[in-house]
Amino acid sequence: MVRGVIGLAVFMGAVPFLLGLLYTGFVEEEKENLLLHLAAGYVMMLGLFELCALPLIWLGGSLSLLLSIYVGLLAVASLLSLAVNFRRIFGVFLRVAQAARAFTPCIWGQLALLLGQALFYVRYQYSNADDAFYVASAATSLATNTVFAYSPYTGTAYETLPARYALSPFHAFNAVLCRLTGIHPAVMAHIVFMILFLLFAYAVYALLGRALFSKDMEKTGYFLLLVSALTLFSAYSERTSGLVLLIRLWQGKALLAGVLLPMALYLAVRIFLLDGRRADWLLLFALMCACCMASSMGVLLGALSAGIFGLLYAVRDRSVRPLVFTAFCCLPNVLCGALYLAMR
């Protein structure tokens, strides 16, 4: 239990924060915002995992090797960030304390709603047929020390890798976290992922609200309450983005719909309306990798989201430069799409 709590605090708390500091060191807007550090850090972590896991799936590498490479790269990046940004850390948390004193009733209400949802995830769980793949695949990877070599349904080795899942190893991310923390894949999926990714989602929505309303905290609070209301009352279908955000965030496709695509919209606002810097384009590249890692639908939907705002940016500025940058950011999607067609 202690190992699991410490591992989660380091791997899903400190590491994303330090990675985010590397990104915000090159931007102007919101560079002292803790939510931006964490959101950018999670995007970078998920994107890096895709770059590490995909070659090992094709080469038949072990889960232990993936763990060593991935954690090693994260450790190097985190230590580099700590050395470069050591003096900024205190300022970031001081800014959090100052912002907390200015919270409006809407912000406090939103925090209460988040706490209530988190308590529900601890006490109850929602399960469906996708457990047979997402959770079972993580358990199979742990048992066999492979990334994606055995079917979670039958336990037999794959003769040919399934195109739908081989390019989006979200289940392997669960397995890596479980190996690090000692937590069972089912607990990691239904409790830890649900809570952490819910916080990730609302961090993205808070950043989007601040960007759209010129950092007006009161309007941002109303925006967050509206998002929460739409989410809580979106159970009119099993396939709405609000419902998957509410009960299925432990699945890669729900993470894509509920968090990563809204993050693409936030980066579009940063680049399109706030004249973002090259660091924002690099974060968009990491986001496209993360979209591919989360779900096979992210290969198309991620590139489509980036392509739309890149085209709008190019028309506004009457320049092909945004299209070139957007094409670079979508290279992971193009590669995964080509591999998918070849496997089919």
Buried (B, 14 or more C-beta within 10 A) or exposed (E): EEEBEEBBEEBBEEBBBBBBBBBBEEBEBBBBBBBBBBBBBBBBBBBBBBBBBBEBBBEEBBBEBBBEBBBEBBEEBBEBBEEEBEEBBEEBEEBEEEBEEEBBEBBEBBBEBBEEBBEBBEEEBEBEEBBEBBBBBBBBBBEBBBBBBBBBEEEEEBEEBEBBBBBBBBBBBBBBBBBBBEBBBBBBBBBBBBBBBBBBBBBBBBBBBBBBBEEBBEBBBBBBBEBBEEBEEBEEEEEBBBBBBBBBBBBBBBBBBBBBBBBBBBBBBBBBEBEBBEBBBBBBBBBBBBBBBBBBBBBBBBBEBBBEBBEEBBEEEEEEEBBEBBBEBBEBBEBBBEBBEEEE
